[in-house]
Amino acid sequence: MRRLSLALCGLALLALSTGCDSSGTTGTVRVMSQNLYLGADLFLVANEQDPNMIPVRVAQLYGSVQASDPAARMAAVAAEIARVNPDLVGLQEVTTYYVQSPGDNLPGAANTTATTVTFDFLQLLLDALADEGVSYTVAARADNADVEFPATTDGMTFFDVRYRDADVILARSDVQTSGAVNQEFQTVLTIPVGGVDQTFTRSYQSVNATVDGFPLTFFNTHLEVGGPAEPIQRIQAAELATEVRDTGGSVILVGDINSDGNTGGTSYQDLTVLLRDAFPVGSAATCCQAADLGNATSQLQTRIDVVLSRGFDTTVAGEVVLDTPADRVGGVWPSDHAGVWAELEGVVN
């Protein structure tokens, strides 16, 4: 982990903040963001255009998920959350996998929805948090992409694998929240997979909270990837920026925005017109480890996981976490993303 201890009051980095005010009562809010990683490279399936190969690719993907040991990974994330003790947490790629065997997701078959849960990342994380002796509740949840495909390892017998993505806001049990919003972006990515169009929904969530006497609105999001899909990402960022602009009072936004804060990614720039980055440009990278999480040394190169705010004077402290080889569990990283947390201070009006 890389610690960032900041006393930023009066620095140019705070140009967008409310300024330093020695009068009044100050309040601090500690927040965290963590992409849990679905456990495999989804593009292994998404990029396959031969329908006959889709079941093979799906089986490979699901095998990678199993090999990534989601329970151990969620336990590592839970231990870090317990150590940091944030008031509010934004989670991305909160994945649930379902399996149906024998499968019927084939042409001419019944195509019933798989309902047998094999991996529920959220429940694994909540259970691990309880084991750590800390209590967090789900304050908001947005269910995003929900797709199901046939899978085979031998070409003869088939089972179905269903992947459901979600983004979640957790609140520590002593933090009261209200007014939960779970909003799908209007513009989302649709791509052909094996000749069939699949839509990958993305969203943002928000809750109102009061922490240490400080009222705020807390946002969590996971924007579309870059590359060819960057125009969609930018539209999503603009939609989110409009919501932030229309929200009164102090705001904290966390999430995986898929736009590099160290190299001036366009969506990052669009959001930081309105919000102050808790971490200075050049801070430690947060993405991404190898798809199988098995790399021995870190491969993090881009800083796309952020804590942005409005209405706070100072970043008291912050860290990029789960980013060193010592954080690996059973030979794999807890996620392909590092986590980030920051403690923000402001004057309570």
C-alpha positions as a Python dict, from the first residue, in 0.01 Angstrom:
ca = {
    (1, 'M'): (0, 0, 0),
    (2, 'R'): (112, 355, -61),
    (3, 'R'): (15, 612, 197),
    (4, 'L'): (-71, 967, 106),
    (5, 'S'): (-66, 1205, 403),
    (6, 'L'): (-181, 1544, 287),
    (7, 'A'): (-222, 1885, 441),
    (8, 'L'): (-343, 2055, 127),
    (9, 'C'): (-513, 2364, 264),
    (10, 'G'): (-400, 2665, 65),
    (11, 'L'): (-237, 2469, -217),
    (12, 'A'): (-333, 2526, -578),
    (13, 'L'): (-476, 2174, -587),
    (14, 'L'): (-766, 2306, -382),
    (15, 'A'): (-868, 2565, -635),
    (16, 'L'): (-1210, 2403, -674),
    (17, 'S'): (-1274, 2359, -303),
    (18, 'T'): (-1452, 2593, -67),
    (19, 'G'): (-1123, 2723, 72),
    (20, 'C'): (-964, 2696, 413),
    (21, 'D'): (-1176, 2824, 696),
    (22, 'S'): (-1044, 2817, 1049),
    (23, 'S'): (-1382, 2918, 1191),
    (24, 'G'): (-1670, 2683, 1262),
    (25, 'T'): (-1673, 2313, 1338),
    (26, 'T'): (-1493, 2074, 1107),
    (27, 'G'): (-1615, 1729, 1014),
    (28, 'T'): (-1431, 1442, 847),
    (29, 'V'): (-1563, 1173, 615),
    (30, 'R'): (-1365, 863, 520),
    (31, 'V'): (-1464, 686, 199),
    (32, 'M'): (-1330, 397, -6),
    (33, 'S'): (-1366, 258, -358),
    (34, 'Q'): (-1291, -98, -471),
    (35, 'N'): (-1353, -278, -797),
    (36, 'L'): (-1400, -644, -695),
    (37, 'Y'): (-1318, -781, -1043),
    (38, 'L'): (-1542, -1041, -1199),
    (39, 'G'): (-1258, -1294, -1190),
    (40, 'A'): (-1187, -1341, -1560),
    (41, 'D'): (-1151, -1153, -1886),
    (42, 'L'): (-1506, -1096, -2010),
    (43, 'F'): (-1371, -1003, -2352),
    (44, 'L'): (-1266, -1365, -2396),
    (45, 'V'): (-1635, -1421, -2467),
    (46, 'A'): (-1732, -1075, -2591),
    (47, 'N'): (-1474, -1079, -2871),
    (48, 'E'): (-1568, -1427, -2996),
    (49, 'Q'): (-1779, -1403, -3310),
    (50, 'D'): (-1799, -1774, -3399),
    (51, 'P'): (-2123, -1900, -3239),
    (52, 'N'): (-1983, -2252, -3221),
    (53, 'M'): (-1694, -2133, -3005),
    (54, 'I'): (-1902, -1937, -2753),
    (55, 'P'): (-1968, -2240, -2524),
    (56, 'V'): (-1595, -2319, -2519),
    (57, 'R'): (-1503, -1959, -2435),
    (58, 'V'): (-1768, -1942, -2163),
    (59, 'A'): (-1634, -2259, -2003),
    (60, 'Q'): (-1284, -2112, -2012),
    (61, 'L'): (-1408, -1790, -1853),
    (62, 'Y'): (-1594, -1973, -1579),
    (63, 'G'): (-1291, -2191, -1511),
    (64, 'S'): (-1086, -1874, -1463),
    (65, 'V'): (-1345, -1743, -1218),
    (66, 'Q'): (-1321, -2062, -1014),
    (67, 'A'): (-940, -2052, -1020),
    (68, 'S'): (-941, -1692, -895),
    (69, 'D'): (-1089, -1811, -561),
    (70, 'P'): (-1356, -1543, -509),
    (71, 'A'): (-1406, -1632, -141),
    (72, 'A'): (-1039, -1574, -58),
    (73, 'R'): (-1032, -1255, -264),
    (74, 'M'): (-1340, -1113, -93),
    (75, 'A'): (-1189, -1202, 244),
    (76, 'A'): (-880, -998, 155),
    (77, 'V'): (-1092, -702, 51),
    (78, 'A'): (-1296, -732, 371),
    (79, 'A'): (-980, -731, 583),
    (80, 'E'): (-871, -409, 411),
    (81, 'I'): (-1211, -247, 462),
    (82, 'A'): (-1197, -344, 829),
    (83, 'R'): (-850, -192, 862),
    (84, 'V'): (-943, 133, 688),
    (85, 'N'): (-1284, 157, 860),
    (86, 'P'): (-1447, 385, 601),
    (87, 'D'): (-1785, 545, 664),
    (88, 'L'): (-1901, 471, 308),
    (89, 'V'): (-1772, 232, 42),
    (90, 'G'): (-1833, 222, -332),
    (91, 'L'): (-1798, -121, -494),
    (92, 'Q'): (-1788, -207, -863),
    (93, 'E'): (-1811, -543, -1044),
    (94, 'V'): (-2008, -692, -757),
    (95, 'T'): (-2067, -1011, -948),
    (96, 'T'): (-2305, -1302, -906),
    (97, 'Y'): (-2259, -1623, -1104),
    (98, 'Y'): (-2533, -1880, -1159),
    (99, 'V'): (-2504, -2222, -1318),
    (100, 'Q'): (-2767, -2455, -1464),
    (101, 'S'): (-2677, -2816, -1542),
    (102, 'P'): (-2771, -2968, -1775),
    (103, 'G'): (-2796, -2650, -1977),
    (104, 'D'): (-3078, -2545, -2204),
    (105, 'N'): (-2945, -2215, -2339),
    (106, 'L'): (-2923, -2351, -2691),
    (107, 'P'): (-3119, -2294, -3012),
    (108, 'G'): (-3453, -2472, -2993),
    (109, 'A'): (-3419, -2546, -2620),
    (110, 'A'): (-3624, -2406, -2332),
    (111, 'N'): (-3376, -2128, -2245),
    (112, 'T'): (-3481, -2107, -1881),
    (113, 'T'): (-3287, -1868, -1659),
    (114, 'A'): (-3014, -2020, -1444),
    (115, 'T'): (-3092, -1964, -1074),
    (116, 'T'): (-2840, -2179, -884),
    (117, 'V'): (-2591, -1937, -729),
    (118, 'T'): (-2229, -2051, -734),
    (119, 'F'): (-2052, -1726, -645),
    (120, 'D'): (-2221, -1425, -485),
    (121, 'F'): (-1944, -1170, -437),
    (122, 'L'): (-2156, -939, -223),
    (123, 'Q'): (-2259, -1210, 21),
    (124, 'L'): (-1903, -1342, 34),
    (125, 'L'): (-1783, -991, 119),
    (126, 'L'): (-2051, -925, 382),
    (127, 'D'): (-1979, -1260, 547),
    (128, 'A'): (-1607, -1184, 548),
    (129, 'L'): (-1672, -841, 699),
    (130, 'A'): (-1872, -1007, 976),
    (131, 'D'): (-1579, -1243, 1034),
    (132, 'E'): (-1360, -933, 1072),
    (133, 'G'): (-1596, -806, 1340),
    (134, 'V'): (-1726, -507, 1143),
    (135, 'S'): (-2076, -444, 1017),
    (136, 'Y'): (-2172, -279, 690),
    (137, 'T'): (-2513, -260, 525),
    (138, 'V'): (-2615, -224, 161),
    (139, 'A'): (-2726, 137, 119),
    (140, 'A'): (-2778, 122, -259),
    (141, 'R'): (-2744, -141, -529),
    (142, 'A'): (-2779, -117, -905),
    (143, 'D'): (-2800, -438, -1107),
    (144, 'N'): (-2636, -391, -1444),
    (145, 'A'): (-2555, -644, -1716),
    (146, 'D'): (-2729, -980, -1681),
    (147, 'V'): (-2631, -1229, -1952),
    (148, 'E'): (-2641, -1607, -1984),
    (149, 'F'): (-2454, -1837, -2222),
    (150, 'P'): (-2408, -2211, -2280),
    (151, 'A'): (-2077, -2365, -2178),
    (152, 'T'): (-1898, -2691, -2252),
    (153, 'T'): (-1563, -2843, -2169),
    (154, 'D'): (-1594, -3148, -2393),
    (155, 'G'): (-1825, -3042, -2677),
    (156, 'M'): (-2079, -3308, -2577),
    (157, 'T'): (-2240, -3197, -2250),
    (158, 'F'): (-2350, -2842, -2182),
    (159, 'F'): (-2418, -2629, -1878),
    (160, 'D'): (-2533, -2268, -1864),
    (161, 'V'): (-2343, -1986, -1697),
    (162, 'R'): (-2520, -1667, -1603),
    (163, 'Y'): (-2323, -1351, -1519),
    (164, 'R'): (-2491, -1064, -1335),
    (165, 'D'): (-2302, -743, -1263),
    (166, 'A'): (-2387, -489, -994),
    (167, 'D'): (-2247, -177, -830),
    (168, 'V'): (-2308, -130, -458),
    (169, 'I'): (-2275, 135, -189),
    (170, 'L'): (-2201, 4, 160),
    (171, 'A'): (-2251, 212, 473),
    (172, 'R'): (-2095, 130, 807),
    (173, 'S'): (-2375, 24, 1038),
    (174, 'D'): (-2353, 343, 1247),
    (175, 'V'): (-2390, 568, 939),
    (176, 'Q'): (-2748, 653, 850),
    (177, 'T'): (-2832, 695, 482),
    (178, 'S'): (-3145, 791, 292),
    (179, 'G'): (-3273, 875, -53),
    (180, 'A'): (-3099, 594, -239),
    (181, 'V'): (-3082, 643, -616),
    (182, 'N'): (-2994, 363, -859),
    (183, 'Q'): (-2984, 504, -1210),
    (184, 'E'): (-2894, 329, -1534),
    (185, 'F'): (-2706, 538, -1787),
    (186, 'Q'): (-2916, 619, -2091),
    (187, 'T'): (-2631, 541, -2331),
    (188, 'V'): (-2477, 195, -2295),
    (189, 'L'): (-2263, -44, -2495),
    (190, 'T'): (-2423, -307, -2719),
    (191, 'I'): (-2190, -550, -2893),
    (192, 'P'): (-2245, -867, -3098),
    (193, 'V'): (-2140, -1183, -2918),
    (194, 'G'): (-2144, -1489, -3138),
    (195, 'G'): (-2372, -1304, -3376),
    (196, 'V'): (-2624, -1198, -3108),
    (197, 'D'): (-2635, -842, -2974),
    (198, 'Q'): (-2571, -815, -2599),
    (199, 'T'): (-2626, -496, -2401),
    (200, 'F'): (-2398, -419, -2108),
    (201, 'T'): (-2583, -182, -1879),
    (202, 'R'): (-2391, 53, -1651),
    (203, 'S'): (-2513, 289, -1382),
    (204, 'Y'): (-2447, 517, -1090),
    (205, 'Q'): (-2584, 513, -737),
    (206, 'S'): (-2612, 780, -470),
    (207, 'V'): (-2724, 814, -110),
    (208, 'N'): (-2761, 1102, 131),
    (209, 'A'): (-2566, 1066, 455),
    (210, 'T'): (-2450, 1264, 755),
    (211, 'V'): (-2107, 1171, 888),
    (212, 'D'): (-1942, 1349, 1183),
    (213, 'G'): (-2207, 1618, 1152),
    (214, 'F'): (-2129, 1669, 784),
    (215, 'P'): (-2423, 1619, 541),
    (216, 'L'): (-2330, 1499, 195),
    (217, 'T'): (-2440, 1305, -110),
    (218, 'F'): (-2223, 1002, -189),
    (219, 'F'): (-2202, 874, -547),
    (220, 'N'): (-2058, 548, -680),
    (221, 'T'): (-2015, 458, -1047),
    (222, 'H'): (-1844, 234, -1302),
    (223, 'L'): (-1814, 400, -1641),
    (224, 'E'): (-1772, 217, -1971),
    (225, 'V'): (-1423, 112, -2080),
    (226, 'G'): (-1205, 325, -2307),
    (227, 'G'): (-1071, 244, -2651),
    (228, 'P'): (-1344, 207, -2915),
    (229, 'A'): (-1610, 248, -2643),
    (230, 'E'): (-1471, 578, -2512),
    (231, 'P'): (-1741, 790, -2682),
    (232, 'I'): (-2000, 599, -2478),
    (233, 'Q'): (-1789, 647, -2165),
    (234, 'R'): (-1780, 1023, -2224),
    (235, 'I'): (-2157, 1041, -2266),
    (236, 'Q'): (-2199, 851, -1940),
    (237, 'A'): (-1955, 1087, -1767),
    (238, 'A'): (-2152, 1385, -1897),
    (239, 'E'): (-2477, 1234, -1769),
    (240, 'L'): (-2317, 1178, -1429),
    (241, 'A'): (-2172, 1530, -1428),
    (242, 'T'): (-2518, 1673, -1488),
    (243, 'E'): (-2654, 1480, -1189),
    (244, 'V'): (-2366, 1598, -970),
    (245, 'R'): (-2414, 1958, -1084),
    (246, 'D'): (-2784, 1941, -1001),
    (247, 'T'): (-2720, 1794, -655),
    (248, 'G'): (-2702, 2055, -382),
    (249, 'G'): (-2454, 2061, -97),
    (250, 'S'): (-2136, 1863, -53),
    (251, 'V'): (-2067, 1567, -281),
    (252, 'I'): (-1824, 1276, -287),
    (253, 'L'): (-1797, 1062, -600),
    (254, 'V'): (-1599, 737, -601),
    (255, 'G'): (-1566, 468, -861),
    (256, 'D'): (-1389, 312, -1155),
    (257, 'I'): (-1421, 577, -1424),
    (258, 'N'): (-1196, 399, -1679),
    (259, 'S'): (-1026, 732, -1754),
    (260, 'D'): (-670, 793, -1636),
    (261, 'G'): (-625, 1071, -1384),
    (262, 'N'): (-248, 1071, -1433),
    (263, 'T'): (-254, 1133, -1807),
    (264, 'G'): (-556, 1361, -1825),
    (265, 'G'): (-817, 1121, -1959),
    (266, 'T'): (-1107, 1308, -2116),
    (267, 'S'): (-1381, 1176, -1885),
    (268, 'Y'): (-1155, 1241, -1586),
    (269, 'Q'): (-1110, 1601, -1701),
    (270, 'D'): (-1483, 1643, -1756),
    (271, 'L'): (-1558, 1530, -1401),
    (272, 'T'): (-1280, 1728, -1236),
    (273, 'V'): (-1418, 2050, -1379),
    (274, 'L'): (-1684, 2006, -1110),
    (275, 'L'): (-1504, 1798, -848),
    (276, 'R'): (-1165, 1801, -677),
    (277, 'D'): (-947, 1490, -694),
    (278, 'A'): (-841, 1372, -347),
    (279, 'F'): (-514, 1244, -497),
    (280, 'P'): (-267, 1461, -689),
    (281, 'V'): (-172, 1385, -1048),
    (282, 'G'): (108, 1131, -1046),
    (283, 'S'): (-30, 927, -757),
    (284, 'A'): (2, 549, -754),
    (285, 'A'): (-170, 358, -1033),
    (286, 'T'): (-479, 146, -962),
    (287, 'C'): (-526, -72, -1274),
    (288, 'C'): (-476, -341, -1386),
    (289, 'Q'): (-328, -675, -1285),
    (290, 'A'): (-326, -972, -1524),
    (291, 'A'): (-664, -1119, -1613),
    (292, 'D'): (-584, -1439, -1421),
    (293, 'L'): (-449, -1234, -1125),
    (294, 'G'): (-144, -1461, -1119),
    (295, 'N'): (130, -1207, -1196),
    (296, 'A'): (399, -1207, -926),
    (297, 'T'): (484, -837, -953),
    (298, 'S'): (233, -558, -988),
    (299, 'Q'): (128, -452, -1339),
    (300, 'L'): (-74, -147, -1234),
    (301, 'Q'): (-21, 133, -1486),
    (302, 'T'): (-323, 364, -1491),
    (303, 'R'): (-508, 560, -1221),
    (304, 'I'): (-874, 510, -1304),
    (305, 'D'): (-1016, 452, -955),
    (306, 'V'): (-1093, 785, -795),
    (307, 'V'): (-1223, 981, -498),
    (308, 'L'): (-1360, 1316, -617),
    (309, 'S'): (-1538, 1575, -404),
    (310, 'R'): (-1704, 1913, -378),
    (311, 'G'): (-1748, 2115, -61),
    (312, 'F'): (-1454, 1976, 133),
    (313, 'D'): (-1149, 2184, 226),
    (314, 'T'): (-878, 1928, 282),
    (315, 'T'): (-773, 1574, 206),
    (316, 'V'): (-645, 1468, 548),
    (317, 'A'): (-510, 1129, 441),
    (318, 'G'): (-548, 863, 176),
    (319, 'E'): (-402, 542, 40),
    (320, 'V'): (-386, 322, -262),
    (321, 'V'): (-426, -28, -117),
    (322, 'L'): (-406, -394, -220),
    (323, 'D'): (-136, -300, -467),
    (324, 'T'): (176, -481, -341),
    (325, 'P'): (278, -848, -375),
    (326, 'A'): (231, -891, 1),
    (327, 'D'): (-142, -833, -55),
    (328, 'R'): (-180, -1143, -274),
    (329, 'V'): (-374, -1439, -137),
    (330, 'G'): (-303, -1794, -252),
    (331, 'G'): (-91, -1665, -537),
    (332, 'V'): (-351, -1425, -679),
    (333, 'W'): (-426, -1058, -631),
    (334, 'P'): (-750, -968, -447),
    (335, 'S'): (-862, -785, -761),
    (336, 'D'): (-721, -662, -1088),
    (337, 'H'): (-771, -314, -938),
    (338, 'A'): (-614, -159, -633),
    (339, 'G'): (-849, 5, -387),
    (340, 'V'): (-841, 371, -288),
    (341, 'W'): (-955, 552, 23),
    (342, 'A'): (-944, 912, 138),
    (343, 'E'): (-1043, 1106, 447),
    (344, 'L'): (-1188, 1446, 362),
    (345, 'E'): (-1239, 1738, 598),
    (346, 'G'): (-1471, 2034, 571),
    (347, 'V'): (-1641, 2299, 778),
    (348, 'V'): (-1986, 2200, 903),
    (349, 'N'): (-2224, 2487, 833),
}
